[in-house]
């Protein structure tokens, strides 16, 4: 068991149920008393006259962000309004960063999350915020920062929904694997976790990702067995599914899609696998830590097995 896998097991075994709300979004500390706000004495209400409106705005923005992607465009303005009511608090910036990321504005999302951390060095401790931080960094090319954030987020994801939890494990495994051979065992542990929890297209991608990580770590026999157990015909459309494409983009490793495809096609389509490995090598990964591994597979995919010698052949 790798050091990372041991850390996951230890943390999850020790973790008690936290005070997180829907989809792991913890209520801001300043809103922690809101269920009993009306019962609070006049002095408490007088100290923060805008607190109730502030917390209502944050709750509204969170609900819009969670329930419908189309409503995400309204959330940055809601976060700004909350920020005006209680200036200097971190929660509005976290909400704004999450919304901007959902809207595909990764650089702006990263700036908002950085502002939240400046306001409160614990602002990104919540797994939802930490996952947004990881994705914003990955999408803007800050891969080391993103990998560190993913490592920190995974042991805290028990309160997330199953789809978000499995996506986080897949993304973490893929970005950690892309860092090279020294940490590939950690990627194997993460992708095993993703395979257990994911469904549909992301489950298949997690299986292929695990096989790729095992193969890259030298465990080629297990890699073949993992593929044989799950991967059949029709793998191309599954790996082009928007959920898989988005997860690879969130992890900042879109180029790994060709390595996944090459790995998946090898048992059934040698020519297709060879083309996928070629495309992998022609992209930015051609100068990365897994280039030699890809070249080996490209060559192997282009090699036809020798036919057995005929008994009548001249000796």
Beta strands, then each sheet from edge to edge (+ up, - down):
end
